[in-house]
Amino acid sequence: MTATPRVLIGHGTENDFVVLPDPDGSVWAGNRLDAAMVRRLCDRRAGLGGDGVLRLVRTEHVPDAAAALGADLAACEWFMDHRNADGSYAEMCGNGIRLFLHALVEEGLVDRAACTDGLLVGTRGGPRRVGAAPEGGYWVDMGPAREFGRGAAELGGRTFPGLAVSMGNPHLAALTDVDVDTLDLTAKPRVDEELFPDGVNVELINVLEPGAHIRLRVFERGVGETRSCGTGACAAAYAALVAEGRREGTVVVDVPGGRLSVRIDARTTVLTGPAVLVSTGALAREWLAA
């Protein structure tokens, strides 16, 4: 009897994912992992539940990898095939890529001891180096934060001005004196569609210590509010530094799902935080056939 696909469930600061081991690209080949399947997997009532799906696959089996990676194609053995919960493709996820490496290690596909200096992983936002942190958890070189304007989010009758920041995906990072814990993020914030034609992740940020410690909540495009967002933490940390007239420093970022650290310098941004696998199993034939 043919085995059904294996699945893992895990999270990075409670930003949770369905992880699909598929090293040789045969389990989820072709259109099997389409938008409808992703939505079914991420459904928290009728599926496994998650903010997205991560497929562990070698880069050579991903048709659009060459366009995303360019000259770095041959240097990236592994590709993070990442989908949002609504089935759309996602360029990059800081929490997801830490979990991606952790899952590679736990699946025996990569040696953690060999990851101290980092492993170059392909993403649709370009190559990213991710490695094992000495104190536990994982770090990821997220690339530089890039400003591309200023905008505002409208939420609950209030307007929250913010900085537009790209971390390979778009963000609107809004510092506010309004306690972020009092905000209702069940509804999608309204934003300038001309500035964000492909949608945007919106971060609402309280500064706890100027340029050093912030707290945030995030509404992710294609998902809704999540317990954490790695790229959002980086964009928020950058915005907090800019507000202090700086563009370098280390910022502690508290999210509903835990704590992250973001170090920004003139060259790049490094995100550090935990990654946890919760369970392993297999999809049931009954569910697959439904």
N, C-alpha and C positions, 0 to 999 in steps of 0.2 A: 504494500500500500504506500503510495507517494506521501511523503511528509508534507505537512502544511507549513507555510512560512513562519520562521521564528521572529519573535518580536521582543524588544526590551522597552521598559518604561524608565525614564530618568528625568532629572531636572538639574538646573543650575540656579541657585537661589529661588527655587520654586517656579521658575520659568520651565514648564514641563513639556516633554516631547515623547512621541512614539518613535522608537529607533528601530530601523529595519536593516539587519545584517544582510548584505548582498555583495560580497567582495568581487565575484566574477561577473556581476551584472546579469545573472540568469534568472534569479528569483522574481525580480520586478522589471523584466525586460520589456521593451516596447512601450505600449500605452497602458500596461497593467496598473501602474501607479498613476492614474489620471486624477483630475481634480475631484471627481466624485468619490474615488476611493480614499483620498486624503481626508475629505470631509467626514466620511464614515469612520475612519480610524480615529479622528480627533473628536468625534461626538462624545460628550461626557455622559450621555444616557444610553445610547445604543451602540457605542463603540468603546474604544479603550480610553479615550479622553486625552487631550493635550493641546498645547498652544501651537503645535506644529509637528511635522514629520521630518526626521533626519534619516536618509538612506546612507549606510556605510558601503561605499562602492569605489572601486579603483577608477581613476580618472579616464583611462582608456575606454571605459564602457559608457561614458556620458557624452552624447552627441554634441551638446553645446559647450563643452569644456574648452575647446580650442579658442572659441570667440571670447570667453571670459578670462582665459589665462595668458593668451598670446605667447610671448617668448618663454614664459615660465611653465608651459605645458608639461615638458618632459621632467621638470623638477618636482612636480606634484604627483606622487603615486596615488594619493587618496583625494577624493572629491566629496565635499559635504553637499549632497543633493538635498536641499532644504526647501520645504513647502510650508506656507502659512496654513492655519487651520481652515481657511476658506478654500484651499486648494491652489492658491496662487503661488508663484515662485517667489522666493525671498533671496535677496542678494547676499546678506550677511547677518549673522547673529552671534554676538559675543558669548552669551550663555550657551547657545547651541554648539558652538565649535569646541568649547571646553568639554562638554558632554560627549561630543563626537570623538575626541581623542581618548577620553576615559573609556568609552565603549570599545574603541579599537584595542586598548590595552587589556581590558577585561575579556575580550573575545580572543585574545592571544594573537592578534594580527600585528601588533606593535609592542615592542619592549619598552616599558616605562623608563627603565634605566638609560635607554638610548635617547630619551626625549628631553633630557635636561637642557640642551641647547636649542630645543625646538624642532618641530617637524613642519615642513611646508605643506599646507593643505589647500587644495583648490576650492574656491567658492565662486558664486556668480558675481560677487563683488571684487574678484581678483584673488591672488594667492595671499594666504595669511599664515604666519608662523605661530604655532601654538606649542607649549611645552609644559612639562611637569615642574611644579614649584617645589623647592626643597622642603618647605614646611607643610606640604600637602596641597591639594587643589591644583589648579592649572593657571598658566598665564597665556595671554594671546597678544601678539603684536597686531593692533587693529589698524595700523596705518595712520596718517595724519588726519586731524579734524580739519575740515574745510568749510569756511563760512561762505554762504551764497545769498545773503540778504537778511532782511528782517521782516517778520510777519506778526500775526496775532492769531490766537485761538479764541473762539467764542464758545463759552460753556456756561450753562445755567444763568444766562442773562448777564454774564460778566465777560470782559475782554481781557485777555492775558497776552501782552506783547512779549515776543521772544526772538531769539536768534536762530536763523536757519543754518543748520550744520549738516554736512554730509559725512557719514562714516562708512561710505560705500552704499548706504541707504539714507534716505532723507529724514531729518528730524527738525522739529520746532521746539527749542528748549526755552521755556518761559520761567524766569525767576519771579516769585510772588511772595507777598507778605501774608496772603491768605493761607491758613493752615490747610495743607494739601489733604489731610485726613478728613476734612469736612466736605470735600468736593464730590459731586456725583459724576462718575465716569461711566455710567451705564449707557449714556448716549454719546455718539461720536461727536467730538468737537468740530465746529465749523472753521475752515481755514481758507486762505486764498488759493483757489485752484490754479491760478496762473503761475503762482510761485511754486506750487506743489502739484504739477499735472499728473504725477503717478501716485498721489496720496502721500501721507506723511505720518511718522510716529510723533506723538505730542507728549512732551515731558513737562509736568508741573512741578516746580522745584522750590523748596524752602532751604535757605542758607542757615545752617546751624553754627558754623564758624567760617567767616569770610575766607574764601580761597582754600579751604582745608576740609570742610565737612558739610555735606548736604543730605537732604532727604527728598525723595521724589516718588511720584506716581506717574504711570505711563499708559497712554492709550496707543496700542500698536495697530497700524493699518493691517487689515485682513484678519485681525484677531479680536480686538477689543482691549479692555484693560487686562494687563498681565501682572503677575506678582513681581516680575523683574524684566529688565531688558538690558542686555550688555552693551549694545551700540548706543542705546538711550542713556545709559550711565556715563558713557564716554562723552556724548554730546552735552549732557548736563554738566559734567565736570568742567568741560571746556568753557561753556557759557558762564559758569561760576567764576572761573579764573579771569575771563574777559571782563566781567563786571568789576573786578578788582584791578583792572589795567595790566593784567598779566596774561601770558600764553604758555607758561610752563609751571609745573608744580605737581604735587600729589594730593589727590582729593579722595577722602573716604566717602563712599556713597551708600546710604541706607535706602533699601527698597523694601516693600512689604514682605518679600521673601527672604530677606537676609542682608548681608553686607558685602560690598565689593570695594576694590581699591583701583583707582585710575591714576596712572602716572603719565604726564604729558610733557614732552620736551620739544625742541625745535624740529626734530625729525619725525617723531611718531607718537603713538598713544599705546600704552600697555595696560591691559585689563587683567586683574587677578581675582580669582574667586573659586568657590567649590564646584564640584560636579559629582552627582550622586546617581547611581543606578538603583532603582527601587525593586524591580522585578524582571524576570525573564519568563518566556512561555512561547506558545504557538497559537496562531489563529485557528479557530475551529472551522471545520468544513461547513457546518451548519450556517455560521455567520458569513463565510465567503460566498456561499451559494444563495444567500438571501437577496 
